[in-house]
Amino acid sequence: MQYSNRVLNTPSSFIRNILKVTDSPEVISFAGGLPNPISFPVAKLQEGINRAIELNGSKVFQYSSTAGYLPLRQYIADKYNRTHNLDISPNDVLLTTGSQQALSLIAQVTINSGDGIIIEEPGYLGAIQSFSMSEPTFYPVALEQDGLNLEELESALKQPNVKFIYTVPNFQNPTGLTYTAERREEVYNMIKDHDVILVEDDPYGELRFEGEHLPYIAAGKSDNSVVLGSFSKTVTPGMRLGFIISKNRELMEHLETAKQASDLHTNIFSQYAIYEYLTHNEYMEHVHTIIDLHREQSKIMLDALNEYFPKDVSFTVPQGGMFIWVTLNNGMTALEFFNKAMEVDVAFVPGDPFYTSKTNVNTLRLNYTNSSPEVLVEGIKRLANILVATPKATL
């Protein structure tokens, strides 16, 4: 059997493969980007599900429109107009099967084989995997403490057939870094005269536990702006409900066509249920309970890293989101560290799959949102013991 180059050249999900071997209850996993189940509003969602069926009957089980449930798209438009001053309508919102489908659709409608995608390095591995199916040329741009490296971005924009730039400006996955207000403005000024789409993927933006919320880079300023959002991190990941926001009518029409060819429409039952939940509960009150939880969890992990890790290990200090990015400065690669960590039943994601141009890197991602305080500390202690006990001369 012969298979397409698209699938043969697309890496399998490193995280999904890790999760297969970390299913054991003995394994402490900092690998997945999983919300803590204690944050799921189970009872309120059940009420929303019952209400959706009672009010709408068979409609919640029928085929539906590709763009998505109009009242939910109106809710999203109103929310983003209120919080980000975007001046959008429901027609500027396309509901998707999670943000992952949004990534796939964007690549499908813009990328021919060999076309360019500018991507943060390190960048979100789910995006790298999804984009790879379209056989692009990746132009990685280093992600610095305050955002994209401007010199590298300027160079990447000069490359042939660059179609879009993919960013996660708030509490980036995998680094946890956030673009500063100044760097956002600098990036916008650099790209505004280029015929290139700026994708701002923002699943974590509401989950800020330090500092002030910042405006988007291009949303509300440019017709070549795309914002991706999701209810996975604030309501429930299992319902797989995300959305694309863009005032670029031509782009949105092509995205809708691609979605028709993909799955006809996103699960309509989930759309009705989440709409009923959102319109009958204090959404931001629930979000603040998640923020408080993340603040506590991140502090516990950071305190443990400061106390137990050797001083030659550095790490980011996130202002929100779900991740901490660790850099080993002792000669050990993250893959070597991962293999040793699995021997003591601790998992994380080595940095390699977050890069399109590097291998055997010395960086790794830790997730702090899906573990109890005791497990967070114990897992960091086990990792620290490996680093302390491994002589540099043997690395």
N, C-alpha and C positions, 0 to 999 in steps of 0.2 A: 504494500500500500504506500503510495506517495502522498505527502501532505504539502500544504502551501508553505511558501517561504515566510508568510506572515506569522503563522503559528509556530513554525520551527525556530524563528528568530525572536520570539516573545518569551521572556523568562517567566517561569512559573512563580507564583507568589511565595516569596521567602517566608513571610509571616504565616501564611496558611500552612506551609510545610512544617514550620516550627510548631504551630499549634497542634498538629497531629501527634507530635512526640512529647508535648507538654500537657497532655490530657490527664496524666496521672495526678492524683491528689497530693502526691509527695513533692511535686515540682512547684517551686515558687516561680511564677511567670511574670516578668516585667516586659514581655514581648509584644502582646497584642495591644492595639489602641482601643481597649474596651472600656466603655463607661461602667461604673460600679452599679451592679444590679439594685443596690439599695436606693439608688436615685430614680429608679423607674416608678412613675406614678400609676402603679398597677390598678388600684381601686378606682381611681378617677378615669383611667382608660377603659376599664370595664363598663363604667357608667356611660362613657361616650359611645362605646360599641353598642350597648343596649339602646341608647337613645337614637343612634343612627339607624338601626333596624326599625325601631318603632315609628320613627318619623318618615322614613323613606322606603320601607318595605323592600320589594324586589329590586329597586334601583341599585341597591348596594351590591347586588349579585349579578348585574347585567353588564354587557359591554358598555364602554363609555368613550368620551372624546379623547383624542390623543393629547391635547394640550393639558387636560386635567380638569378636575372639579372646579367650576367657576367660583363659587363662594370661597374656596380655599385659596385660589389664585388672587381673589380680591383681598382676602385677609393678609396675604404675604405682601401684596402691593401697598396696602395701607400701612403695614408695619414698617416697611423699608422707607416709605415716604416720611413717616413720622420720625424714625430713628436716624435715617441717613440723608433725608431731603433729596430723594432721587427723582421725584416727579414721574413715577411709572404708573402704568395701568395694568389690569389683569392680562391684557394681550402681550405684555412684556415679560410674562412669567410662563415658563414651561415646566410642568411637574415631571420628574424623572424617577427612575427606580434607583434611588440613592444618588449621591454625587458621582459614584463610579460610572454610572451610565452617562451622566452629563459629560464626563471626560471623554468617554468613548465616542459620543455623538459629535462633539466638537472636532475631534481628530478626523472622524469620518467625512465631515462636510468641508473641511479645509485642506486636508493633507493628501497630496499625491506622493507616491513613492519618491523619496529623496528630498522632499520639501523640508524646510527648517522649522524647528521648534526651539525657542530659547527657554531654558529651564534652570531653576535654581540648583546649585550644587553645594551640599547635598540637597536632593529633592525628594518629594513624596514618591515612594516606590510604587504605590498603586497607580499613580499617574504615568510613571515611566512604563509600567507594564501595559496599561491601556493604550497609550500612544504608540507603543512599539508595534501594535497590530497594524498600524497604517504605514509602517516602514519609513519613518522620517529620518532626517539627519538631526541629531541633538546638538545644540550649541550650549553647553553648560556655562553658567556664570556663577562665580563664587558668591555664596551668601555670607556676608560679614555681620558683625554685631548689630549694625544699624540698617542692614538691607543689602540689596544687590550691589556688587562691585560696579561702579559706574564706568570705569575704563573698559572692563570686560564686556559690559552691556553695550557700550558704544561700538566696540569691535564686532560683537555678535549681530547687531542690527545691520551691519554692512554685508553680511553673508547673503548668498543668493536664496531667493524664494522663502524667506522667513515668513511664516503665516501667523504665528501667535507666540506670545510670551506667557508662560505659566508660572504663577506666583501663589504663595500662601502667606499673605502679609501679616496675619495675626497668629502668634504662637505657633510658628511653622512646624509642620511635621516633615522631618524628624527632630529639628534642633530646639524647638521651643522658642526661637527668636522672633522678635516683632520688629517690623520696619519702623523707624522713627518718623515723625512728621516731616522732618527736613528731608530725609531720604525719599519718602513718598513723593514729595514735590519735585525733587531732582529727577527721579525716574520718570515722572509724568512729563516734565519739560523735555526730557531726552527723547521720548517716544511719540509725542503728540503730533509731530509732523511726518511720521512714518505710517504707511498703510499696513499696520500690523495690529492684530487684536491683543488686548491685554486681558488675560483671564485672572481674576482674583478669587481664589478658592477660599471660602471663609466658613468652614464648619465649626470653628472654635471661637469666633469673634465675640460671642456673648459671654464666654467663660473667662472673663478678665477678673483676676482677684487683686491686682495691683495696678496703679497708674490710671490714666484717663483713656477713654475710648478715642480712637483716631479715625479720621475720614478715610475713605477708600482712596486708592491712587488715581483711578480714572473714572470710576462710576460717578455719574452725574455731570461729568465734564466732556466725555467723548462718546461718539456713536460706536467706536470700536471697543467699547467696554463690555465685559461679561463678568457677572458676579455669580458664583455658585454658593448655594446654601443647602442646609440639611436640617432635619429634625432628629437625626440619629444621635447626636451628642447631648440633646436637651430633652427629648421626649422618649423615643425608643429607636434603637438601631434595627431591630428585627422587622419593622414594617417597611424598611427600605424606601423612605420617602425623602427625596431631595428636589432641588429646583434650580433652573437657570433663569437669570434675570438679564435682559439686554433690550435696549431700545433700537437695536439694529434690526429693522423689520425683515430685510432680505435674509440675514443670518438666521433669524428665528424661524422663518418659513422653511429654510433648508433643514434646520435642526428637527422641526416637526415632521418633515418628510422622512428623515433618517429614522426617527423614532417609530413612525408608522411601520417602516420596514423591519424594525427591531422587535417590537413587542406590542404594537397597536396602541397600548396605553398602560400606564402604571396602575398597579393594584387599586381599583376604585374603592374597595372595602376599606383599605387603609386610609384613603383620602377622606372618606366620610367620617371615619372614626376619629382621626386626628383633628379634623375640623370641629367636631362636636366637643372634643376635649379642650381645644384652644379657646372656643367661644363660651365655655361654661366654667372656666377655671382661671385663676390668676397666674398666667403663664410666667411672668417675670418673677413672681414670688417663688415659683418652683425653680426657676433658673438660679435664683439667689441661694437656694438650698444646695444646689450643685456647686456653685462657686465657693460657698463656705466649706464644703467637703473637699474640693480640690485644693483650696488654700491650705487646709490642715494636712492633707496627704503630701503635697509638694514640700511643705516645711519639714515634715518628718523625714522624707527621703533626703532632702538637702542637708538637714542636720546630721543624718547618719553618714552621708558622703563626706561631710566636713570632719566628722569625728573619726571615721574608720579608714577612709581611703588614704593611700600615700599622697604626699604633697606633689609628686610628679604627675598626678592625674588631675586634669582640669575638667570643668563641666559648666554648662549654661545655667542661668538662674531665670526661669520663665516668669512672666507676669500673668500668665493664664494658660489655658489649654491643658495638655495631658502629658507632655514629654520633657525629658531632660537629655541633653546630648553630652556624651562623655568622650574625652580625648585622652588616650593613653600616651604618655610621653616617655615610656621606659623601654621602647624597642619591641614591645609585644603587639602583634596584630589582633584585631578584634575577633577574627575567626579562631585564632589560637586561644584567646581568652574564653570564647564561647564554648569550645570543646572542653576546657578545664571546668568551666562553670556547670556544664551539664553533668559532670561527674559528681558534683555536690548538689544536684537538683535545683539549679537556678537557670532561668532562661532570659535572654534579652535578644535584641535584634542587632547583629553586627552591622557595621556601616556599609559594607560593600554594595548591597542592592539599592542603596540610595544614591549611587553615583553612576553616571553614564560614561565616565572616562577614566575611572580608577579601580584598582583591585587591591586586595591585601592592605586595606586601610586600617588606621589605628583608632577609629571612632565607632561609637555604638549608641543605640537609643534605649533609654529606660522609660517605661510607662509607670506612673505612680497612682493611677486612678482606680485600679481594679484590685487593690490589696488593702488588707486591714493594717493599722499602725504596727502591730506586732510582726506581721509578715514583711512589711516594708523594711523594718530594721533588721530582721533576721536575714533577709535576702542580701542586703547590703553588707552585712557582716561576713557572710559566706564569700561574697565576691572580694571583699577586702582581704580576707585571709589568703586567697589565691595570689593576689598581687604582692602581698607582704612576703609570702613564703617562696615566691619564685625569684631566684637570683637573676639579676640582669645579665650576668655573664652567660647564662644558658639560653637567653631569649633569642 
